[in-house]
Amino acid sequence: MSSARARGAEEAPGWLRGTPQPRWLRALPAVILALLVVAEIVTPQTIELGFFVVAVTPLAALTYGPASVAALGVCTLLALGLPYGRRIWDVETPDLLAVLVVVVLSVVISWVRARRDQQLVTVRTVAEAAQLAVLPPLPAAVGQVRCAGLYRSAQRGLLVGGDLYDVREGPHGVRALVADVQGHGLEAVATVAALLGAFREAVLDAGDLALVAAQLDRRLVVDSVAVEHAELFATAVVLEFPADEAVVRVVSCGHPPPLLLRGGTAREIAVDPAPPLGLGLAATVPVTAVSVPLEPGDRILAHTDGVTEARDAEGTFYPLAQRLPALAATVPADDLMALNEAVREDLVRFAGNAENVQDDMALLTLGHGEIIDREPAAASRP
């Protein structure tokens, strides 16, 4: 997956599928058993270490499979029952029977754990596939528009939360959506799926961005009718790159304006404000698209308020527009994904750590492919 969305979630498969256990942890029970045997041989007979051996197989049950636990249990019984030159373990037959019971129980525990782990892997794999079906990775380019998206859910373990983005090509050019729905985590996934479905239909059917906003608004209004006190709403920004001209058109529905990165400066695109989606006002309140001509090297960064509302230890909001030019200077101009990663890393440093970023966060960087290609090579160097 070469897209930024894939790289933005690159750490997710590790904790969704389960991180492999380190080799030292798997070797630990056998190493402990060997060390205890050696210690029993070299220490005085007045020091009894046999009771420590009993804990080896229960420890192994946490990491080994049933067959390995059984094999280690046999080794443990042999270690307790066989003589070692001048001395033997001070273990009586009833004690050996008790150890045998512990070994058998450890094998059963290991079998139950292995079955549970396999079920957990299956559930996590299905959950990951379902989430990626809702918000699939973006390609590196859609038509003439290069794109890179990065997403972090506020709820650990999720690839999809309350923020969303998408880029689609249709008969009216390439259109992009960045939105932030009410709530976050699993409770917002259904609304995210509904908005994405409505947007993908609007890309094909709606003649202008005002109609796109109206279709998204109607989708949330209809969904709210079926649920008492649903109060579904979302903020969104919709962008359009016509196929025949180097401009971008922008509509914002209660959403933070996207940033235009040009010539070492970053500024908010002055959008005409419109009400959030889901309030049923799209048909009555005029929605006006702002058209911005694009120049060589221009990049557009759309984001959700999880970025700009993150705070540092003193309660100061993250100043994205102020810090973006310096961050952009550290990455190649044509690497949109690297710019997203630079913003995310800077945001985490600003907040102190990732746990302090407590809202869903989405970044979508866009640029007209031909315009970026025409930028002088010197401009891409830090």
Buried (B, 14 or more C-beta within 10 A) or exposed (E): BEBBBBBBBEEBBEEBEEEEEEEEEBEBBBEBBEEBBEEBEEEEEEEEBBEBBBBBBBBBBBBBBBEBBBBBBEBBBEBBEEEEEEEEBEBEEEBBEEBBEBBBBBBEBBBEBBEEEEEEEEEBBEBBEEBBEBBBBBBBBBBBBBBBBBBBBBBEEBBBBBBBBBBBBBEBBBBBBBBBBBBBBBEBBBBBBBBBEBBBBBBEEBEBBBBBBBBBBBBBBBBBEEEEEBEBBBBBBBBBBBEEEBBBBBBBBBBBBBBBBBEEEBEEBEBEEBBBBBBBBBEEBEBBBBEBEBBBBBBBBBBBBBBBBBBEEEEEEBEBBEBBBEBBBEBBBBBBBBBBBBBBEBBBEBBEEEEBBBBBBBBBBBBBBEBBEEBEEEBBEE
